[in-house]
Each structure stands twice: as structure tokens, then as C-alpha cells.
Amino acid sequence: MDDSAIASGLRSGDPAAWRALYDAYAERVWRCVGRLIGPHPADVADAVQETMMAAARSARNYDASKGSLWQWLWGITRVQVQLHFRKRARHERWKELPFATSETSGSPDALEAAELTEAVRIALNELPGDYGALLTAKYLDGESVEAIAGRERLTETAVRSKLARARDAFKRAFKQKTRIAP
């Protein structure tokens, strides 16, 4: 089933369309959520489930003229990941992080690596639009510009341009997250 058939089926509540959506995008959603949330399998599973439930609630609002099915689903995914972090913060998120517990070896290198990893996750999560997924696909999953362009129905030039803007946005967000208070 292609994206337009899936979208049409989602709008009409067709169960086959939901299976097709899941089959087509679940792995990608899992990878992206995993990269954003980190090494917490239960949290990743919860965010993916919340993403799919939110997609089900808003399927009738999907408009193909505003972007691809993946872009719509990625927007929902980003919102769910942000909600996850807000909820986690309310429950003393900092106590759960590897560098704040005895899970690390306690060495300065291990603590620095954990802090850096968390700063990258937070910066990726705060990027506008689909920049986080684009950077993840290119630099963490090793996808080629050509593959991304084909999947997103964009030209390679457009993907390279978006990557440049995404890198700039990431640099700003990362710099803000790693700024040491005076």
C-alpha cells in the first residue's frame, strides 16, 4: 500500500491502513525515538506507543498537501518525545541519568561522555521541524543523501540544503545546552 492509499485508509478508519502505516514506519519511529530518548527501552516503547495512539486520534487531520506521511508522523513523534521529557523532568529526571547515578564508573571520562551524550539527545530533540530525524538518518544511521531524497520525495539539492540548516540549528542548540554557567 502506498502513502496515498495509507492516508486515505487512515482518514476512513481502515484497519488495514493502520497495519500498513505501522509496517511502513514503525522501525523508523523506533530508531528516531531511541536516538532521542536514549538507553531506556521502556521509555522508548512508551513514546512509540503514544506516537501511534496520537496518530490514530489525529488521522483525519492528515493533509498530504502539507507534507509526506512520514513528516506528519515525525511531527507527532517529536511532540510525544517532548512530552516524555517534560514528564520525566517532573519526576526528577536528573536523578535517572547515567551521570547522576552510580551506573557510571565514576571516572571523569565516563561522566563527561554521559553528559555529552545527554546534551546531544536534548539538542536533537529541540530542533525545529524534521531536522533531528534528518541528522539522525544521515549521521547516526549512515543513510546517503540520495536515499533520504528518495524517501522524502525531495531533490538531493533540497536534502543537502536542509542538512546544512539542520547542522546550523544543531550547533546553536548544542552550544546552548553545553554552555557552562558563570
N, C-alpha and C positions, 0 to 999 in steps of 0.2 A: 504494500500500500504506500503510495507516495504522500508527500506532505499535504498536498491539497485535499486528497481523499481523507487523510487522518483528520485534518482540520474540520472538514465538513462533517465527518462522523462524530467528532468531539462536540461540535455545536448541537448535533441532534441526539447526543447521549448514547451513541452506538458502542456497546461493549467491545466490539472488535477494534474500533478506533483506539480505545484505551490500551488494549493489548499491543496494538501496532505502535502507539506512542511510546509505551514502556520499552518494547523491543528495540525501537529505533534510538532512543535517547537515554535510557536508564544507565547504561555503563558510563556514558559521558557525564551525566549528572553526578554519579557516584565519584568519579575521578575528580571532578571540579570541587565538589563539596569536601572530599577528602583532603585536597590540597589546601583549601581554605580553613578547614576546622582543625586538621592535624591528626595526630595519632590517637584518636578517641573513637574507636569503631562504633560504639553505641550512639555517640553524638552524631556521627556521620549518618548512621542508619535513621536516626530520628529526623534529621534535617532533610534527608531524601524523601522519607515518608511524608513529612509536612509539605515538601515541594509538590509531590504528586497529588496530595489532597487539595492543596491550594489551586493547583492547575485544574483539578476536577471542578472546583467551585467556580472558577472563572473562565471555563472553556467557552462559554457562549460569548465572551467578550473578545476572543481572539480575532484579530483583523489582519489578514495576510498582507494587506497593502502597507501595513506599518512595520513589517519585518517577517523574517522566516519563523517557522515553528520553533526552531532552536532558540532564536533570540527572545521569543516570548517566554519559553520555558526557562531560559537563563535568567531573565529578569525576575521571574518568580523564585528561582533558586537563590539569587542574591538576596532577595528580601528575607527568605527563610533563614539563610546563614546569618544575616544581620540580626534577626530576631533571636536566633540561637545565642549569639554573643551577648546581646542585651540581657537575656535571661540568665546566662552564665555569670555575667557581671553582678547581677542581683544576688547570686548565691556564692559570693566571694570567689570569683573566677581566678583571681591571682593565686589563691591557695592551691588550686588544681594544676597549675602549670608546672612542667618538669623542673624549671629552675627555682621554684619556690618550695619544692619538696625534697625529701631525701632520695628521690628516684635517680638523681644525677649523682655522679661520682664525687661531687663537691669540688672538683678541680676547677680552677679559673677557666680553662679551655672549655670544659663541658658546660659550665654556666654561661659563658659567652656564646657558645654555639646554640644553646637552648633559647637564649634571649634574642639572638639574631633570627632564628627560625620563627619565633613568635612574631617579631617585628615584620618579617616578610609576609606572614599569613595575614596579619592585621592590615598591612598596606594593600595587599592584593584585594582583600575584602572591601576596602573602602574606595576602590577605583570606580569611576563612573562607567555606565553602560556595560558593554561586554569586554572591557579592557582586561579584566582579571582572567577571564576564560581564554582570551586570545593569547595573553602572555603565557599562561599555563600550557596551552596547546603547543605553542611554538618552542618554549624554552624548557619546560619540565617534561612534556610528553614527546618532544622531538618531532612534531609534525612539520612538514615542509610548508612553505608559503603557498605552493601550488595546491596541496591537499586542503589547506584551510580555505583557499579561494573557491575551490570546487564545492566544498561542503557548505560554505556560507553564501554561495551564489554571488560572489564578488570577483572583480578582476584582481590579478596579482598585485597590480599597482595600488589598488584600493587597500588590500591587505597590508602591504608594506607601509602605506601611509598611516593606517590605523595602528600598526605596530609601533611606529615612531611616536605617535601621540600617546599610546599606552605606556611606552617606556618613559616618556617625559612625565606623565601623570604618576607612574610608579616611583620615579626618583623623588618627586615632590612629597608624595605620601610617606615614602620610606624615610626620607630626611626628617620629616616631622615626627615620625614615630621613634627615631633613634636620637633625637636631639636631647642632649643632657641638660637638665635644669641647672641654672647657675647657683 
